[in-house]
């Protein structure tokens, strides 16, 4: 095949990719995202894991080490099949925090630390360099294969210049589609669609070659199996350490590789996409690996001794005269290499511009956040970074001589990026992981990796002298790069993997245990580790910032562009219920804005820029505690409200009761007035009637005397009633004059019994008394007390309805108080009436109407209150029973 | 901070979902075990060539993992939005 045709088809293919990317960008910019963001595109874009290393290198790997190549795909398979464990959390955090790269994620998790961002960026760039070199090398090799086959004897153009051309072309494509825009979120629909197309091309090419080999050359699967067992590959030996180690390192790499992180988390991270990819991506890997061994076996069988097994994908079809198939395979390999380089350089350029260039630029020109055109700087720095990354790759290619087997170069890069894994996993699941620990772990791992694997890979004498290899640096034997701590005879890769990760993890954990994280760090740690607890994801710490909305707008315009920034601010203003474009700079708004900016320039830079305007780079521990306490305070407040509510209910109940009582009292007062009028009217009426009769004269004298007596009696009754009323009102006012003195209680009761015997003297009462107990002296107003006793005894005489009435008087003395019980053996007072007997004019029955106006017990109550005692009804004594309680010694009231 | 108390026992549907998630967590462990199994029988100083059968075994395990993951994926995806609060 003419070399020109090859170059031409390459250019045509690239032009086709351009068109695809262009159409996708157009659709996306018109808002018709649709299928551009589907699980299928997502899964296909993940296939950049399979680079030219897979396409060409895996065959060579299989030819050299048998089935070991498959470990590189088994690790990612396990990671994706187990997406629920780690990837899901990563995707959710990536979306929530608007992560732009793996360096951004790590820096964001550990308090938006720029130092960490730089460390991860350096690791990623250094580890990616051999990988990019690998792609350049494979494309150059594949060109070489075709060139050497040219019938015209077309001399292979200088290999290095081929590599330069390839690198330059890739840089151009990447710059065109990777840095066209600076979106709110770092997404490149055009690039993603282009690599999805390339994923299909490389899978199709590999399957086509595989099917040709198995059915075309070997004669079917059964025959193929026999050939495999017969081939030299069958002699491979599984090395347990390498087998397990490579599965692990490949699993780690698929998470930590910058380009994988870019397509997996940054471009289109969504849980439903991840769910589909969890099985579809392993399926893709499986299909990619399916025909590797057959191709390697047939290549070894058919190709001449000494031909490069890495190129069997091309040389085998060519040797069999299948030019078109070789062409397809070439395009497949070309696709693998270009898609990897494009995405990798985009990812690295984002990291470099966000974590290295921007911070330096902001430090050099602190005012630039306000005045300079940040957008232009960012995009320019990215373009330069892309060129720089590809240049580095090219330099490594030149330096390493392009001779090493593809697979071993790839593994070096894998072990390098795997250094991020301990910090990443620790940061996602361990709140105690600190920034200092992360820095120490990463730097340790990186240094050990560089010393034991990366630098030696350049060849003895290139970076490390031969003496260092054999005797160790400065003759220290246990520091030999490939026999650290005296571990000799180990596979160099496994040696480097174990030592770098072990020291890395140890440094990370130990330093984390002994350091104290800063406030922002602690907040971010909580937000990351508890990402599924929505309640803790809130606070961002701009709680007391005094930001000028206008300054914020100016700065946002510099990063997002004028229209986008205005739209964001207008939407927020509307949400706050304001007109125009300037919302209040509430903490929520500022935090949201920071996350949005972080989507463009990374968390650390966005944080730094915002803090320049808000005027406070850090939150204090007090702020943090305040935020943390907010919830507790709200809880407390609501508990307080609850108790207040209860108190209010209680007060309302009391008020209701008081109201009821007042209403009752009002009713009682009315009743009292009508009662008293009635009571006064009855004697008055008879007095008037009889006095009228008397005034008419001519009555017999005995009649006059009789009527006079009636008038006299009625007047006495009237006087008594008035006396009682007067007495009651005096007692109620508390203005009664007490005649205090010592009195023997027994004598008082005697007096009362004697006086009360005038009431219904026809009734014979049996009085039960315990004389010795009554024999005590009380200091009180004796006359008043006797008045109470008389009242109680005469009540008993009046109302006790027993046939053989008895009255029991019991005296008890307890704690300075004396209680006297009067209990008869009648039917007692019904329960519902017990409450009212002490009210004025309360008469239970009208059966006797004997004396009194129903004021007796009311007066008793008042008297006892004045004597510092009480009178109450004792229920359950087998009859009516009253208890009078009074102090043994009543002191004169101060008033 | 008071967490809303999770119920002690779940309805059948929720119970199934939880177990599905448990399964999703166990699957990679099972896969790792099966992928590491060749270590036990392959450092084979066995005379007969067994590379082809080893390969077949690995690809068979691979396909089974893909199938199981494909069966579980829809169930995991649909409810992951619903009750994330339960997860920590």
Interface residues (C-beta under 8 A of the other chain):
Chain A: X66 X67 X70 X74 X77 X78 X79 X80 X81 X82 X83 X84 X85 X88 X225 X226 X228 X229 X230 X233 X234 X235 X236 X237 X238 X239 X240 X243 X244 X247 X271 X272 X274 X275 X276 X278 X279 X280 X282 X283 X286 X289 X290 X293 X530 X532 X533 X534 X535 X536 X631 X632 X635
Chain B: X1 X2 X21 X24 X25 X27 X28 X29 X31 X32 X35 X36 X38 X39 X42 X43 X44 X49 X50 X51 X52 X54 X55 X56 X58 X59 X62 X63 X65 X66 X67 X68 X69 X70 X73 X74 X76 X77 X80 X81 X84 X85 X86 X87 X88
